[in-house]
């Protein structure tokens, strides 16, 4: 188990009702973490549409999470 800080943007923030939280999780990768959070909070976006950043750097969803990491889940956004 590890403590991970999670930040949510845009629709994920709306669906979760929080901008950020710290979780105790045994998820090994961002993909595993997102999938669990999606099941728990009924996120509408599939994992394939989410970009991930770990500690301020874009990361692959298969990256290994470590104690104290800050994970940001970034949904696609439309600009104008």
Chimera marker file (.cmm) of the C-alpha trace (Angstrom):
<marker_set name="trace">
<marker id="1" x="0.000" y="0.000" z="0.000" r="1" g="1" b="0" radius="0.5"/>
<marker id="2" x="1.171" y="3.493" z="-0.784" r="1" g="1" b="0" radius="0.5"/>
<marker id="3" x="-0.111" y="7.032" z="-0.289" r="1" g="1" b="0" radius="0.5"/>
<marker id="4" x="-0.833" y="8.718" z="-3.625" r="1" g="1" b="0" radius="0.5"/>
<marker id="5" x="-2.111" y="12.246" z="-4.153" r="1" g="1" b="0" radius="0.5"/>
<marker id="6" x="-4.635" y="12.430" z="-6.977" r="1" g="1" b="0" radius="0.5"/>
<marker id="7" x="-5.801" y="15.536" z="-8.813" r="1" g="1" b="0" radius="0.5"/>
<marker id="8" x="-8.847" y="15.610" z="-11.053" r="1" g="1" b="0" radius="0.5"/>
<marker id="9" x="-9.487" y="18.093" z="-13.856" r="1" g="1" b="0" radius="0.5"/>
<marker id="10" x="-12.612" y="19.157" z="-15.739" r="1" g="1" b="0" radius="0.5"/>
<marker id="11" x="-15.328" y="16.494" z="-15.990" r="1" g="1" b="0" radius="0.5"/>
<marker id="12" x="-13.492" y="14.148" z="-13.620" r="1" g="1" b="0" radius="0.5"/>
<marker id="13" x="-13.475" y="16.873" z="-10.947" r="1" g="1" b="0" radius="0.5"/>
<marker id="14" x="-17.196" y="17.394" z="-11.502" r="1" g="1" b="0" radius="0.5"/>
<marker id="15" x="-17.989" y="13.684" z="-11.334" r="1" g="1" b="0" radius="0.5"/>
<marker id="16" x="-15.813" y="13.085" z="-8.261" r="1" g="1" b="0" radius="0.5"/>
<marker id="17" x="-16.921" y="16.255" z="-6.495" r="1" g="1" b="0" radius="0.5"/>
<marker id="18" x="-13.333" y="16.979" z="-5.467" r="1" g="1" b="0" radius="0.5"/>
<marker id="19" x="-10.341" y="18.643" z="-7.085" r="1" g="1" b="0" radius="0.5"/>
<marker id="20" x="-7.863" y="16.438" z="-5.228" r="1" g="1" b="0" radius="0.5"/>
<marker id="21" x="-7.471" y="13.811" z="-2.556" r="1" g="1" b="0" radius="0.5"/>
<marker id="22" x="-4.862" y="11.551" z="-0.991" r="1" g="1" b="0" radius="0.5"/>
<marker id="23" x="-5.511" y="7.834" z="-1.226" r="1" g="1" b="0" radius="0.5"/>
<marker id="24" x="-3.998" y="4.744" z="0.339" r="1" g="1" b="0" radius="0.5"/>
<marker id="25" x="-3.898" y="2.259" z="-2.526" r="1" g="1" b="0" radius="0.5"/>
<marker id="26" x="-2.258" y="-0.915" z="-3.676" r="1" g="1" b="0" radius="0.5"/>
<marker id="27" x="-2.715" y="0.057" z="-7.345" r="1" g="1" b="0" radius="0.5"/>
<marker id="28" x="0.599" y="-0.403" z="-9.136" r="1" g="1" b="0" radius="0.5"/>
<marker id="29" x="0.017" y="1.755" z="-12.237" r="1" g="1" b="0" radius="0.5"/>
<marker id="30" x="-2.008" y="4.858" z="-13.097" r="1" g="1" b="0" radius="0.5"/>
<marker id="31" x="-4.208" y="2.671" z="-15.322" r="1" g="1" b="0" radius="0.5"/>
<marker id="32" x="-5.015" y="0.367" z="-12.426" r="1" g="1" b="0" radius="0.5"/>
<marker id="33" x="-5.673" y="3.338" z="-10.149" r="1" g="1" b="0" radius="0.5"/>
<marker id="34" x="-7.931" y="5.071" z="-12.684" r="1" g="1" b="0" radius="0.5"/>
<marker id="35" x="-9.864" y="1.869" z="-13.355" r="1" g="1" b="0" radius="0.5"/>
<marker id="36" x="-10.551" y="1.433" z="-9.644" r="1" g="1" b="0" radius="0.5"/>
<marker id="37" x="-11.573" y="5.066" z="-9.245" r="1" g="1" b="0" radius="0.5"/>
<marker id="38" x="-13.747" y="4.831" z="-12.359" r="1" g="1" b="0" radius="0.5"/>
<marker id="39" x="-15.593" y="1.851" z="-10.903" r="1" g="1" b="0" radius="0.5"/>
<marker id="40" x="-15.976" y="3.506" z="-7.513" r="1" g="1" b="0" radius="0.5"/>
<marker id="41" x="-17.010" y="6.981" z="-8.703" r="1" g="1" b="0" radius="0.5"/>
<marker id="42" x="-18.660" y="6.098" z="-12.024" r="1" g="1" b="0" radius="0.5"/>
<marker id="43" x="-16.377" y="8.221" z="-14.190" r="1" g="1" b="0" radius="0.5"/>
<marker id="44" x="-17.856" y="8.407" z="-17.674" r="1" g="1" b="0" radius="0.5"/>
<marker id="45" x="-14.579" y="8.554" z="-19.602" r="1" g="1" b="0" radius="0.5"/>
<marker id="46" x="-12.775" y="5.332" z="-20.489" r="1" g="1" b="0" radius="0.5"/>
<marker id="47" x="-9.152" y="5.065" z="-19.404" r="1" g="1" b="0" radius="0.5"/>
<marker id="48" x="-7.987" y="5.221" z="-23.032" r="1" g="1" b="0" radius="0.5"/>
<marker id="49" x="-9.176" y="8.853" z="-23.221" r="1" g="1" b="0" radius="0.5"/>
<marker id="50" x="-7.312" y="10.010" z="-20.099" r="1" g="1" b="0" radius="0.5"/>
<marker id="51" x="-3.795" y="11.478" z="-20.060" r="1" g="1" b="0" radius="0.5"/>
<marker id="52" x="-1.756" y="10.991" z="-16.925" r="1" g="1" b="0" radius="0.5"/>
<marker id="53" x="0.938" y="13.064" z="-15.273" r="1" g="1" b="0" radius="0.5"/>
<marker id="54" x="3.042" y="11.848" z="-12.364" r="1" g="1" b="0" radius="0.5"/>
<marker id="55" x="4.912" y="14.457" z="-10.331" r="1" g="1" b="0" radius="0.5"/>
<marker id="56" x="4.410" y="17.144" z="-13.020" r="1" g="1" b="0" radius="0.5"/>
<marker id="57" x="5.578" y="14.993" z="-15.954" r="1" g="1" b="0" radius="0.5"/>
<marker id="58" x="3.380" y="13.273" z="-18.506" r="1" g="1" b="0" radius="0.5"/>
<marker id="59" x="3.603" y="9.541" z="-17.924" r="1" g="1" b="0" radius="0.5"/>
<marker id="60" x="2.531" y="6.303" z="-19.518" r="1" g="1" b="0" radius="0.5"/>
<marker id="61" x="-0.469" y="4.646" z="-17.878" r="1" g="1" b="0" radius="0.5"/>
<marker id="62" x="1.747" y="1.615" z="-17.283" r="1" g="1" b="0" radius="0.5"/>
<marker id="63" x="4.283" y="3.553" z="-15.190" r="1" g="1" b="0" radius="0.5"/>
<marker id="64" x="4.949" y="2.242" z="-11.696" r="1" g="1" b="0" radius="0.5"/>
<marker id="65" x="3.471" y="4.310" z="-8.866" r="1" g="1" b="0" radius="0.5"/>
<marker id="66" x="5.615" y="5.030" z="-5.833" r="1" g="1" b="0" radius="0.5"/>
<marker id="67" x="4.886" y="6.226" z="-2.308" r="1" g="1" b="0" radius="0.5"/>
<marker id="68" x="4.107" y="9.946" z="-2.291" r="1" g="1" b="0" radius="0.5"/>
<marker id="69" x="3.549" y="10.322" z="-6.035" r="1" g="1" b="0" radius="0.5"/>
<marker id="70" x="1.182" y="13.022" z="-7.249" r="1" g="1" b="0" radius="0.5"/>
<marker id="71" x="-0.982" y="11.685" z="-10.069" r="1" g="1" b="0" radius="0.5"/>
<marker id="72" x="-3.037" y="13.976" z="-12.272" r="1" g="1" b="0" radius="0.5"/>
<marker id="73" x="-5.764" y="12.524" z="-14.482" r="1" g="1" b="0" radius="0.5"/>
<marker id="74" x="-6.365" y="14.825" z="-17.447" r="1" g="1" b="0" radius="0.5"/>
<marker id="75" x="-9.437" y="14.310" z="-19.634" r="1" g="1" b="0" radius="0.5"/>
<marker id="76" x="-9.551" y="15.587" z="-23.200" r="1" g="1" b="0" radius="0.5"/>
<marker id="77" x="-10.514" y="19.258" z="-23.389" r="1" g="1" b="0" radius="0.5"/>
<marker id="78" x="-11.972" y="21.299" z="-26.198" r="1" g="1" b="0" radius="0.5"/>
<marker id="79" x="-10.734" y="24.789" z="-26.848" r="1" g="1" b="0" radius="0.5"/>
<marker id="80" x="-12.046" y="27.593" z="-28.889" r="1" g="1" b="0" radius="0.5"/>
<link id1="1" id2="2" r="1" g="1" b="0" radius="0.2"/>
<link id1="2" id2="3" r="1" g="1" b="0" radius="0.2"/>
<link id1="3" id2="4" r="1" g="1" b="0" radius="0.2"/>
<link id1="4" id2="5" r="1" g="1" b="0" radius="0.2"/>
<link id1="5" id2="6" r="1" g="1" b="0" radius="0.2"/>
<link id1="6" id2="7" r="1" g="1" b="0" radius="0.2"/>
<link id1="7" id2="8" r="1" g="1" b="0" radius="0.2"/>
<link id1="8" id2="9" r="1" g="1" b="0" radius="0.2"/>
<link id1="9" id2="10" r="1" g="1" b="0" radius="0.2"/>
<link id1="10" id2="11" r="1" g="1" b="0" radius="0.2"/>
<link id1="11" id2="12" r="1" g="1" b="0" radius="0.2"/>
<link id1="12" id2="13" r="1" g="1" b="0" radius="0.2"/>
<link id1="13" id2="14" r="1" g="1" b="0" radius="0.2"/>
<link id1="14" id2="15" r="1" g="1" b="0" radius="0.2"/>
<link id1="15" id2="16" r="1" g="1" b="0" radius="0.2"/>
<link id1="16" id2="17" r="1" g="1" b="0" radius="0.2"/>
<link id1="17" id2="18" r="1" g="1" b="0" radius="0.2"/>
<link id1="18" id2="19" r="1" g="1" b="0" radius="0.2"/>
<link id1="19" id2="20" r="1" g="1" b="0" radius="0.2"/>
<link id1="20" id2="21" r="1" g="1" b="0" radius="0.2"/>
<link id1="21" id2="22" r="1" g="1" b="0" radius="0.2"/>
<link id1="22" id2="23" r="1" g="1" b="0" radius="0.2"/>
<link id1="23" id2="24" r="1" g="1" b="0" radius="0.2"/>
<link id1="24" id2="25" r="1" g="1" b="0" radius="0.2"/>
<link id1="25" id2="26" r="1" g="1" b="0" radius="0.2"/>
<link id1="26" id2="27" r="1" g="1" b="0" radius="0.2"/>
<link id1="27" id2="28" r="1" g="1" b="0" radius="0.2"/>
<link id1="28" id2="29" r="1" g="1" b="0" radius="0.2"/>
<link id1="29" id2="30" r="1" g="1" b="0" radius="0.2"/>
<link id1="30" id2="31" r="1" g="1" b="0" radius="0.2"/>
<link id1="31" id2="32" r="1" g="1" b="0" radius="0.2"/>
<link id1="32" id2="33" r="1" g="1" b="0" radius="0.2"/>
<link id1="33" id2="34" r="1" g="1" b="0" radius="0.2"/>
<link id1="34" id2="35" r="1" g="1" b="0" radius="0.2"/>
<link id1="35" id2="36" r="1" g="1" b="0" radius="0.2"/>
<link id1="36" id2="37" r="1" g="1" b="0" radius="0.2"/>
<link id1="37" id2="38" r="1" g="1" b="0" radius="0.2"/>
<link id1="38" id2="39" r="1" g="1" b="0" radius="0.2"/>
<link id1="39" id2="40" r="1" g="1" b="0" radius="0.2"/>
<link id1="40" id2="41" r="1" g="1" b="0" radius="0.2"/>
<link id1="41" id2="42" r="1" g="1" b="0" radius="0.2"/>
<link id1="42" id2="43" r="1" g="1" b="0" radius="0.2"/>
<link id1="43" id2="44" r="1" g="1" b="0" radius="0.2"/>
<link id1="44" id2="45" r="1" g="1" b="0" radius="0.2"/>
<link id1="45" id2="46" r="1" g="1" b="0" radius="0.2"/>
<link id1="46" id2="47" r="1" g="1" b="0" radius="0.2"/>
<link id1="47" id2="48" r="1" g="1" b="0" radius="0.2"/>
<link id1="48" id2="49" r="1" g="1" b="0" radius="0.2"/>
<link id1="49" id2="50" r="1" g="1" b="0" radius="0.2"/>
<link id1="50" id2="51" r="1" g="1" b="0" radius="0.2"/>
<link id1="51" id2="52" r="1" g="1" b="0" radius="0.2"/>
<link id1="52" id2="53" r="1" g="1" b="0" radius="0.2"/>
<link id1="53" id2="54" r="1" g="1" b="0" radius="0.2"/>
<link id1="54" id2="55" r="1" g="1" b="0" radius="0.2"/>
<link id1="55" id2="56" r="1" g="1" b="0" radius="0.2"/>
<link id1="56" id2="57" r="1" g="1" b="0" radius="0.2"/>
<link id1="57" id2="58" r="1" g="1" b="0" radius="0.2"/>
<link id1="58" id2="59" r="1" g="1" b="0" radius="0.2"/>
<link id1="59" id2="60" r="1" g="1" b="0" radius="0.2"/>
<link id1="60" id2="61" r="1" g="1" b="0" radius="0.2"/>
<link id1="61" id2="62" r="1" g="1" b="0" radius="0.2"/>
<link id1="62" id2="63" r="1" g="1" b="0" radius="0.2"/>
<link id1="63" id2="64" r="1" g="1" b="0" radius="0.2"/>
<link id1="64" id2="65" r="1" g="1" b="0" radius="0.2"/>
<link id1="65" id2="66" r="1" g="1" b="0" radius="0.2"/>
<link id1="66" id2="67" r="1" g="1" b="0" radius="0.2"/>
<link id1="67" id2="68" r="1" g="1" b="0" radius="0.2"/>
<link id1="68" id2="69" r="1" g="1" b="0" radius="0.2"/>
<link id1="69" id2="70" r="1" g="1" b="0" radius="0.2"/>
<link id1="70" id2="71" r="1" g="1" b="0" radius="0.2"/>
<link id1="71" id2="72" r="1" g="1" b="0" radius="0.2"/>
<link id1="72" id2="73" r="1" g="1" b="0" radius="0.2"/>
<link id1="73" id2="74" r="1" g="1" b="0" radius="0.2"/>
<link id1="74" id2="75" r="1" g="1" b="0" radius="0.2"/>
<link id1="75" id2="76" r="1" g="1" b="0" radius="0.2"/>
<link id1="76" id2="77" r="1" g="1" b="0" radius="0.2"/>
<link id1="77" id2="78" r="1" g="1" b="0" radius="0.2"/>
<link id1="78" id2="79" r="1" g="1" b="0" radius="0.2"/>
<link id1="79" id2="80" r="1" g="1" b="0" radius="0.2"/>
</marker_set>
